[in-house]
């Protein structure tokens, strides 16, 4: 499985290199996007349940409208109290995505796009159970992701964006996936 993810990273790196090599031949753009979003995660501690939490971070894109490279960093923090079990849990997740996106312009205002790549996730889990504190730093995990989004032009360099992504944890078991919905603004150059 790790070999497949390493192959995916190599392919994405080659595609990124191709975008940079072709940038001198056409008009490319750089997009910087702060992100504030919503995430639904499946957790297993203390029992299997879902958790909703806010996420924040940034996304950068470079390339053409029809093909570009992207990088994204997200941080999510959540805290839960299970009063009947005298348990408090806190989770901090750092997520780094590297991938590609492809889209097209409609009348110069709308820009639907599709995206795919690999997400690296590091999670820190803290528990306080009846006064006993436990800290678990989980190893970095790699998972493929795919999604779609829409950008709406608000001016020559400012766009409103909405995005929905699925991070595939155990394909084809769709119950283990992460679903991330984000809304934000993009500042795009040139």
C-alpha positions in Angstrom: 0.0 0.0 0.0 2.8 2.4 0.8 4.4 1.6 -2.5 1.2 2.7 -4.3 1.2 6.1 -2.4 4.9 6.6 -3.2 4.1 6.0 -6.9 1.2 8.4 -6.7 3.5 11.1 -5.2 6.1 10.5 -8.0 3.5 10.8 -10.7 2.1 14.0 -9.1 5.7 15.4 -8.9 6.2 14.7 -12.6 3.0 16.5 -13.4 4.0 19.4 -11.2 7.3 19.6 -13.1 5.4 19.5 -16.4 3.2 22.4 -15.3 6.3 24.5 -14.4 8.0 23.6 -17.7 5.0 24.7 -19.8 4.4 27.9 -17.8 6.7 29.9 -20.1 4.6 29.0 -23.1 1.2 30.2 -21.8 -0.6 32.3 -19.3 -0.4 30.8 -15.9 -1.8 32.0 -12.6 -1.0 31.6 -8.9 -3.9 31.3 -6.5 -3.7 31.8 -2.7 -6.8 30.7 -0.8 -7.3 31.0 3.0 -9.6 28.2 4.1 -12.2 28.0 6.9 -14.3 24.9 6.6 -16.3 22.1 8.1 -15.2 18.5 8.4 -17.0 15.3 9.5 -14.7 12.6 10.7 -15.3 9.1 11.9 -13.7 8.4 15.3 -13.2 5.1 17.1 -12.5 6.4 20.7 -14.2 5.6 23.0 -16.8 4.1 20.6 -17.4 4.4 16.9 -19.1 7.8 16.3 -18.8 10.8 14.0 -17.5 14.2 15.0 -18.1 17.5 13.4 -15.4 20.2 13.6 -14.2 23.4 12.1 -10.9 23.4 10.1 -8.6 26.2 8.9 -5.7 26.5 6.7 -4.6 27.7 3.2 -4.4 26.4 -0.4 -2.2 27.4 -3.2 -2.5 26.6 -6.9 -0.2 27.2 -9.8 -0.9 26.5 -13.5 -3.5 26.9 -16.1 -7.3 26.8 -15.7 -7.5 23.4 -17.4 -4.6 21.9 -15.5 -2.8 23.1 -12.4 -0.9 21.9 -9.4 -2.2 22.4 -5.8 -0.9 22.2 -2.3 -3.1 22.6 0.8 -2.5 22.6 4.6 -5.4 22.2 7.1 -5.5 22.1 10.8 -8.5 20.8 12.7 -9.1 20.9 16.5 -11.9 19.3 18.4 -12.8 18.5 22.0 -15.4 16.1 23.3 -16.8 15.4 26.7 -18.4 12.0 27.6 -19.8 12.8 31.0 -21.2 9.3 31.7 -17.8 7.9 31.2 -15.9 10.8 32.9 -13.9 11.1 29.7 -12.6 14.2 27.8 -10.9 13.8 24.5 -9.0 16.4 22.4 -7.8 15.9 18.8 -5.5 18.0 16.7 -5.1 16.9 13.1 -2.6 18.4 10.6 -3.4 17.6 7.0 -1.2 18.3 3.9 -2.6 17.7 0.4 -0.6 17.7 -2.8 -2.4 17.1 -6.0 -3.7 18.3 -9.4 -6.9 20.0 -10.5 -8.6 20.5 -13.8 -11.3 22.9 -14.7 -12.7 25.2 -17.2 -14.2 28.7 -17.4 -17.8 29.5 -18.2 -18.3 33.1 -19.4 -15.2 34.1 -17.5 -17.2 34.1 -14.2 -17.8 30.5 -13.2 -15.0 28.0 -12.9 -16.0 24.4 -12.0 -13.1 22.1 -11.3 -12.2 18.6 -10.2 -9.2 17.7 -8.0 -7.3 14.6 -6.9 -4.1 13.8 -5.1 -2.6 12.4 -1.8 -3.3 13.6 1.7 -0.8 13.1 4.6 -2.4 13.3 8.0 -0.8 13.5 11.5 -3.2 13.3 14.5 -2.5 14.0 18.1 -5.1 12.5 20.5 -5.3 13.5 24.2 -7.6 11.8 26.7 -8.4 12.6 30.3 -10.2 9.8 32.0 -10.9 10.2 35.7 -7.8 12.3 36.2 -5.5 10.0 34.2 -4.0 11.8 31.1 -2.9 10.0 28.0 -1.3 11.4 24.9 -1.1 9.5 21.6 0.8 10.9 18.6 -0.3 8.8 15.7 2.0 8.1 12.8 1.6 10.0 9.6 -1.0 8.3 7.3 -1.3 8.7 3.5 -4.6 8.5 1.7 -5.8 9.5 -1.8 -8.4 12.2 -2.2 -10.8 13.4 -4.8 -13.2 16.2 -5.1 -14.9 19.0 -6.9 -15.5 22.7 -6.5 -16.8 25.9 -8.0 -15.2 29.3 -8.2 -17.3 32.4 -8.8 -15.5 35.6 -10.0 -16.1 38.7 -7.9 -13.6 40.8 -9.8 -10.4 40.4 -11.8 -8.4 38.9 -9.0 -10.9 37.9 -6.3 -13.1 34.8 -6.4 -15.5 33.0 -4.0 -14.9 29.3 -3.9 -16.7 26.3 -2.5 -15.2 22.8 -2.4 -16.2 19.3 -1.4 -13.6 16.6 -1.0 -13.6 12.9 -0.1 -10.5 11.4 1.5 -10.6 7.6 0.9 -9.4 5.7 4.0 -10.6 2.2 3.1 -11.8 2.0 -0.4 -14.4 0.6 -1.4 -15.8 0.8 2.2 -17.3 4.3 1.9 -18.2 4.4 5.6 -14.6 5.1 6.6 -14.1 8.2 4.4 -13.6 11.8 5.5 -15.8 14.4 3.8 -14.5 17.9 3.8 -16.6 20.9 2.7 -14.9 24.3 2.6 -15.9 27.8 1.5 -13.4 30.6 1.0 -12.0 33.4 -1.2 -9.2 33.1 -3.7 -6.8 35.9 -4.6 -5.4 35.1 -8.0 -2.4 36.5 -9.9 -2.2 37.6 -12.7 
